Amino acid sequence: MLIGQLASRTGTNERLLRYYERVGLLDSRRQPNGYRDYDEDAEQTVRQIRALLAAGLPTRLIKQVLPCALADGSVRACPGVLERLRGQLSRLDQRATELAEARHTLRQVITAAERAE
């Protein structure tokens, strides 16, 4: 399938599909006219990439996890994958804590400013 078809089927713009290919997440063949030609399984691969991105994984980690992704969207326990996913979860937990602290501080600043009016 051509890039436009893949974009339409997955709701992902062509620029992102080219990026996924450039960073090694998606494969295509080139037709004689230079057009990208994707296998039918590319649609599922793009959906898996999008789901992993939505879960907060960076593309460098998705590249390591994607070979372990299953058709139903889950991930099997390939060597080292669970450790990497747990590490990412820990980083997300830390960011969530930092954001909660920042939100609390901002609320205090707003409350103080409202009292000063």
RANORFEN-V431608 format. One record per pair of residues at least 4 apart in sequence whose ideal C-beta (glycine too) atoms are under 7 Angstrom apart, sorted by the first residue. I is the first residue (numbers start at 1). J is the second residue. Records with the same first field share a line. If there is no record, write none. Layout:
I = J / J
//
This chain:
1 = 5 / 6 / 38 / 40
2 = 35 / 36 / 37
3 = 7 / 14 / 17 / 36
4 = 8 / 14
5 = 9
6 = 10 / 17 / 38 / 42 / 43 / 46
7 = 12 / 13 / 14 / 17
9 = 43
10 = 43 / 46 / 47
12 = 16 / 17 / 46 / 50
14 = 18
15 = 19
16 = 20
17 = 21 / 26 / 46
18 = 22
19 = 23
20 = 25 / 26 / 49
21 = 26 / 28
23 = 59 / 63
24 = 63
25 = 49 / 59 / 62 / 63 / 66
26 = 42 / 45 / 46
28 = 36 / 37 / 38
29 = 37
30 = 34 / 36
31 = 35 / 37
38 = 42
41 = 45
42 = 46
43 = 47
44 = 48 / 71
45 = 49
46 = 50
47 = 51
48 = 52 / 66 / 69 / 73
49 = 53 / 62 / 66
50 = 54
51 = 55 / 73
52 = 57 / 62 / 65
53 = 57 / 62
56 = 88 / 92
57 = 61 / 62 / 65 / 88
59 = 63
61 = 65 / 84 / 88
62 = 66
64 = 81 / 84
65 = 69 / 75 / 81 / 84 / 85
67 = 78
68 = 75 / 76 / 78 / 81
69 = 75
70 = 74 / 75 / 76
75 = 81
77 = 81 / 82
80 = 84
81 = 85
82 = 86
83 = 87
84 = 88
85 = 89
86 = 90
87 = 91
88 = 92
89 = 93
90 = 94
91 = 95
92 = 96
93 = 97
94 = 98
95 = 99
96 = 100
97 = 101
98 = 102
99 = 103
100 = 104
101 = 105
102 = 106
103 = 107
104 = 108
105 = 109
106 = 110
107 = 111
108 = 112
109 = 113
110 = 114
111 = 115
112 = 116
//
